[in-house]
Amino acid sequence: MSCKRIPTTQNKENMSSFQIEGGRRLSGSITPQGAKNEALQVICAVLLTSESVTISNLPDILDVNNLIGLLGDMGVIIRRDSSDTYTFKADHLNLDYLQSDDYYRQSASLRGSVMLVGPLVARYGKAIIPKPGGDKIGRRRLDTHFIGIQKLGADFQYNAATKRYDIAAKKLTGCYMLLDEASVTGTANILMAAVLAEGTTTIYNAACEPYLQQLCRMLNSMGANISGIGSNLLTIQGVTTLGGCAHRILPDMIEVGSFIGMAAMTGSEITIKDVAYGELGIIPDSFRRMGIRLEQRGDDIFIPQQDSYTIESFIDGSIMTIADAPWPGLTPDLLSVFLVIATRAQGSVLIHQKMFESRLFFVDKLIDMGAQIILCDPHRATVIGQGGHIQLRAATMSSPDIRAGIALLIAALSAEGTSIIHNIDQIDRGYQDIENRLNALGANIKRI
């Protein structure tokens, strides 16, 4: 059965708040959803071929569903094979749709839509993209995307009045490029343009996150010729056409980390199932540095009940710093979780969010709940852990972005009393059916 848009349980715009009864211990097992960041990349890649591409383990979340809906409106034939598996066939795109108000509105609200540029320019020689939206976490420039695709031979024009980019290329030709930053989505966008460019493209300072590695493997299974996968030096031998494939998305490492933090904050014993442990990098050890015990059991993570945990200090006795860095460093998407779990720890930690200058501003909500946090500047916050001396108190708050939203939910689950979180569409953008999955572990979360 083919369709353009499939309604999902995540379209709950009329239900915009969570009511959370805090102070409950959780128990049981939970399985992470498919990785959001990988899903947005590989869905855009289906535009590179006229043949069928089947993608499984897709998360049922707003950002993914909205991107699927956008492709359907562009003329991609979409079949839902099961709850988490879709088949895409982009054999006849309606490129006139790119000029429509509906396209402008849809793509402007979805930051992942910027990764349509590489596939569209590579296969059709043109693309149109409005300035994309997404989280309000500070400046998120697109220079890396556009400069890289320009070096392949595309011409970019920006209309400041309409906030629209028009991109055209008569021919893409491979070249050497050194990226100014190891942008994950920028690398993905350039990579998807380069696979159909003539000749050899070399991308140095490329992102090498597991999601990007997965995109490379998917493209190679479609007939691309990419080497250096897993390193920051990618070499792409251009091909003339790509074929279909079947691809399975990794478990979402951000959900895995969120569940580890949730178990620690609520003093709960839980098992996180099927986590693809080998792809988690430094994440498990970063939680251990916060004093959180966790065990690898096969491909599962077991977190025992801990009534307290103590933040380590560095070997010379100085205060622990948790900072984000390009892979294999710690992903910035988990720093909000590390910040909130530090409020219950014994000891102090400096959280250094290097990549986004507005992502730590949600700490005022944690301070209102009784946390002791000093926001040093837009990038750094010092958390003085209270251990078991002070329990966070319930509060009414609003979620500013996906990752702050889950951090506030974790805080509310551990707090004394009933909290309200507004603007939970932000949480729905990245976390599938989160309240029902957590309620199955013993939480009490209601949509109101």
Steps between C-alpha positions, in 0.01 A plus 500: 500500500644838405429826673625855527454560870423260779340638817683399815448507871745788525270759339358627830522874450184549703667332800793720586584425865620218725389457860763303691469352848854498631678288757412159354763231447500332161571135425503265204648515151469746214620486138634814331337623180684531171747787479337831408818658364574204275139478382495857369817436296405168344145614416646788298731251324204321339483792253831384346343206315191414300496151649330385820672558835370328814593646839418319826513597869374850418389686814138620511581861590393837365823597321520167315129489418504858372797424272324190366191711440708760315647234269152367431381846399804529270380192313692217669292183513499381861380166633477423870597134531474482881492732800869590457576408137437708188582450133572810289508531122607838360460427129286803404547807716278804459771767496238772453389427857827656619360838390180467705407669826428159657854381427643822641297466819576130552872517437549824692364335816732198474875544531570159354358621167833670426636152416269490199740738324779250432278227349289746296799681350682171432208336320299790359749785481296737713351548844306759693509521876370761744707588803420192713359498853550252782616550857553853633846431640700785350657560163522191280667618184479317169831620354663156521216342299493766233874562457560128457227461237620820330848348469341212310365751246164625630396865502314638803277806502339628821192722497500691828140618449357148467777332707542246221803333345495412129766249400587392145775292339545400136760249609659388826871419495697337778770693686700517822345694787593569862185570701512797736316292760421131535127556448299176497217627281745704291714192433187299416374764259834532317541123494160448337590753231846353444392139439353603160769759416751430225843393624642475850393704802710509816341637817744574783383589853186303417265403780532133591207440738337155481203663321731627226667160478156346454419742218828407329422129526150556364632699204762233426227235504322716237811492280703796625875473550592655837815412693639620831173427683540563873787746452509875439637451147239378252579420138211474253538365147200639313260268319234576239200335668398339826262210558263392775585336832368393839639682804446466876549798731710476818345538846494863613805564721337818634203300627737247653681778685171661603381172654829454689459849646135436581586183693768682699283801585207288620712241682357229274613160379437464127636310200540673165467236228677467163710817523771419237755541781797510265362816338460698825861618511590702809141529629505212756835610647380861521211387721743296710702819560182645651500208745221306329539123498399315185578157363517368146306175475530376144354783295299633797589753771398426858480792745468386864310700757724770647390713792800724446786555257814711524660697219865414441768766496794508263819319603653824627193564716353777287126526431357266238413657164250338264530656153371419155730430207481359148484120488653300660454770765179542697194598297361845585148355495560335840645796692154609618454153654843511668417840643175386659642179650781702658244681716438179699864389515749553777771736380527767235549505123550758228279439197656658190269518197734615224287469188177691578487820698136484613466138604571554870245775555246246627694477829285779646218247515718256695603780737130567563470132597772537763814408305822686576639606163715796398458594135847638432428609141294368205735202466586398858309408813637383834275256687542455875348159566274471804527124541210376711476818706250683279236354270395707202153648540224491241460791259309623198729557203524500122729296274722724282649220287508122467796428727413754768149353489615151591730643769205684657292181482778313684508776764121486540506120543742538791333804658268506799144581390326542165668694219363636175708527180350707218604503132557125495479498121873566537539170687280319246737615226767270635347241736244243388191446717717590797230523768354153432843339484602656833163430661562132423802528731293652782500871418180706523498737200179632347435713194267781589 
